[in-house]
């Protein structure tokens, strides 16, 4: 885990959330990106080098739709940057952490991503992410 | 909001969580601090300049005890550093955000703190914190 790359926040409506978070954080979002494979539309804010990613579900079977239905809007995941995601997954598995999927996915913001199951990480959904070079 | 000062994570047992997060983050916690007035015992990890604060309840009426009972362990709050907490509270109130208490409290890590109610911040419990000089 090199650094916290971003914090993911689940929202119901991205446009409304962009207005709210712009007020809260004192700055505007700098991009919007849809990740069709994950069923999400995302927007990004930057606060002193840290990214805050708002996630809105684009289909009812999206993990974000299920999360919002079950727990409401709010903090969703922490994403840590790693150099080599395949190696990191193997290391984390050897330590007892459980990947949600065995395969790496393409996430927003030009990243390869893999989530560790919150049951193995003290209730925190942890994303490993590696910049696609 | 100058920067994200720390991320707060609610845990059931601080000693067990310290072991788990040391494995997850690849480093040990660097301090433990009890904040009696808030009914919490905390430990701190540092990842590339960002603090991760684990919070364990020390009494059943603690906000952390209630959170864990209702939602389980996991992401609890985001704390943003501000220069002048009284001024920030007034600004945030004027923007429609709602402080949980009108008065500033003494938090862990030599900070004056104030929480904004998650009902006003899209479900995210937001802490404003100012270093005590």
Boltz contact constraints between the chains, C-beta under 6 A:
constraints:
  - contact:
      token1: [A, 1]
      token2: [B, 25]
      max_distance: 6.0
  - contact:
      token1: [A, 1]
      token2: [B, 26]
      max_distance: 6.0
  - contact:
      token1: [A, 3]
      token2: [B, 48]
      max_distance: 6.0
  - contact:
      token1: [A, 4]
      token2: [B, 47]
      max_distance: 6.0
  - contact:
      token1: [A, 4]
      token2: [B, 50]
      max_distance: 6.0
  - contact:
      token1: [A, 17]
      token2: [B, 122]
      max_distance: 6.0
  - contact:
      token1: [A, 20]
      token2: [B, 122]
      max_distance: 6.0
  - contact:
      token1: [A, 23]
      token2: [B, 95]
      max_distance: 6.0
  - contact:
      token1: [A, 25]
      token2: [B, 1]
      max_distance: 6.0
  - contact:
      token1: [A, 26]
      token2: [B, 1]
      max_distance: 6.0
  - contact:
      token1: [A, 47]
      token2: [B, 4]
      max_distance: 6.0
  - contact:
      token1: [A, 48]
      token2: [B, 3]
      max_distance: 6.0
  - contact:
      token1: [A, 50]
      token2: [B, 4]
      max_distance: 6.0
  - contact:
      token1: [A, 72]
      token2: [B, 123]
      max_distance: 6.0
  - contact:
      token1: [A, 73]
      token2: [B, 122]
      max_distance: 6.0
  - contact:
      token1: [A, 73]
      token2: [B, 123]
      max_distance: 6.0
  - contact:
      token1: [A, 74]
      token2: [B, 123]
      max_distance: 6.0
  - contact:
      token1: [A, 74]
      token2: [B, 124]
      max_distance: 6.0
  - contact:
      token1: [A, 75]
      token2: [B, 75]
      max_distance: 6.0
  - contact:
      token1: [A, 75]
      token2: [B, 124]
      max_distance: 6.0
  - contact:
      token1: [A, 95]
      token2: [B, 23]
      max_distance: 6.0
  - contact:
      token1: [A, 122]
      token2: [B, 17]
      max_distance: 6.0
  - contact:
      token1: [A, 122]
      token2: [B, 20]
      max_distance: 6.0
  - contact:
      token1: [A, 122]
      token2: [B, 73]
      max_distance: 6.0
  - contact:
      token1: [A, 123]
      token2: [B, 72]
      max_distance: 6.0
  - contact:
      token1: [A, 123]
      token2: [B, 73]
      max_distance: 6.0
  - contact:
      token1: [A, 123]
      token2: [B, 74]
      max_distance: 6.0
  - contact:
      token1: [A, 124]
      token2: [B, 74]
      max_distance: 6.0
  - contact:
      token1: [A, 124]
      token2: [B, 75]
      max_distance: 6.0
